[in-house]
């Protein structure tokens, strides 16, 4: 699956792959395209639930942990969020990360210290207090010439009053970090 908030990019990829007859090589794996579909992201009426399709990764700077009265183990500048870390830190970091991606994509800047509450509220996705941690996972990802261990988490997020534009953007771009490596992709839970 390829996901992006840029519909022009999706159309371009779709057009190229429609006429592709060769195998597709990704790393050491070889694929043949048998069929393709374009899926339209539909946000149901509230309430609805999003579930992680792939784990969410969040690297959080040490000073942010300290602001929450938590001292992570190790001497790293940034630490992957884990299930024994403050949940408020996870929600804050995931919203800030999404707002940053949204602002970069649409070409405006966000200074968190000077954004008016009204403007900042328009960029929040609308996480309620109804979320369920599912599990923590670790995997190895090739980065900078070697395998690095990354820690991710899987979730269910229920939305009662969501910012539909931000939810759609999150579904198209992913939540958290390393989305280009396949992390942080979300699905609407069919009920």
N, C-alpha and C positions, 0 to 999 in steps of 0.2 A: 504494500500500500504506500502511496505517496500522498502526503497531505500538505496543504499550504493555504494561507489566507489569500495568496495571489492567484486569482482565477486565470489570469493570462498565462502564468507559468504552467498551471495545470493543463490548460488548452494546448500549449506548445508541446509539452511532454506527451500528451495524448495523441496529438497529430503526428509526432515523430514515431511513436511506438506503433501506430496503426499500420505503418508501412515497413516496419522492422521485420526482417525475415531471418536474421542471424541469431545465434545464441547470445545471451546477455551474461557477461562475466562480472561478478562482484566478488572481489578478493579471490579466493581459490574456488568459489562456487560458480557453477554454470547453470543458467536457467533458460528455458524456452518459453516464450509468451504464447499461451494457448487462447487466452481471451482477456478482454479488458472491459471494465465498467467504470463510469463516473458516478460517484455517489454524492448526493446533495445532503449537506448537514441540515437536519431539521431539529429544531428545539421544541419539545412538547410544551403544552401549557403547564404552569406550575401547579402543584409541586412535581418535581422530577429529580432523578438521581443520575449522577455521572459516576462511572467506575473506571478505574485505571485499566487500560489495555496492556500497558508496559509500565514498569516501575518509574516513579518520580524521583529524580535526583536533585538534591539541593546542597550546594556547598555554602556554608555560612561562615562569614568572618568571625574570628575569635572575639573581637570587641562587641559584636552583637550578642554573643552568648553571655558575656559578662554583664551586659545591660539587663539581662533577664536573671542575673544572679546564679549563673551556671558556669562552671569551669570544665570544659571538655578535656579529655585525656589526650596525651601526646603534645607535641610542640609544633603542630601545623598552624599555618596562618589561617586556613579555612578548614572546616570540618564538615563532613557529610552529616545531614540531619539523621538521627536514629530515633527509634521508638521510645528510648528512655530520656530523650531531651525534651525541653518545654514545647508543648503543642502550640502555644501562642507564637513562638518563634517560627514554627513551620508555616502557620497561616500567614503571618506577616511577611515572611520571605517569599512565599509563593505568590502573594498578591503583588508585592513590589516587583518581582521578576516579571509577572504578566504585564503590569503597567509599563514597565521599561520596554518590553518587546512591542507592545501596542504603540507606544509613543514613537519608537524608532521606525516601525513599519509605516505609520501614518505621517512621519516627518515633523514631529513637534517635540519639544523638550519638557521634561518634568523635573522641577526642583522641589523635592519633597518638603523642604522647609518653607517654601513660599507659595505652594499651590493652595488656592482657596479650598476650604472644605467642600463647597459645592462641586468644583471641578474635580477634586480628588474622588468624591463619591461617585461621579459619573464614570470613573475609570475602575472602580472596584467591581469585582465579579459578582459579589453578593453571597459569599460563603456564610451559611448560617452556622449555628452550633450543632447542626445535625450532620456529623461525618463519622465514618467508622474506619479506624485503622484496620487493615486486613493482615499484612505481614511485611516483614523486612527481608530484603534479599541482597546478596552481594554477588558480583560477577566481575570478570576481568574484561577490560576494554583496551585494545591496542591504541596507545597514545604516545606520541613523540618517540617512537622506536621501541617501546617496551609495553608489556601488559601492566595496566594499572587496575587495582581493585577499586571498585566503586560500590557505594551503598545506596540502595533505593528502597522505596516503600510503596505499597499498593493500598488503595483507598476506595471508599464509597463516599460521595459528597451529595447530600440532599439539598435541593434549592427550593425555598418557598417563595422568594421574591428576588429573582435573578436579574442581572443586567444582561439582557439577551445578546447584545452586541459583543460584550466581553466573553460570554460563554461560547458563542460561535467562534470568536477569535481563538479561545483556548482550545476548542475542539480541532480547529484547523492548524494551529501552530504547536500545540502541546503545552503541558504545564511543567514548570521546573527548568532544569538545564539539560544540555546534551541532547536536545530534541533531534538534531540532525543525525545522531547515532541511533535514533529509534526510541529514546526514553521519553516518558511523560505523556504518552498518547492516551486520550480519554475516549470513552464511548458512552452514549446515552443508554441507560438500563431500560430495556423494554419490560413493562409490567403487564 
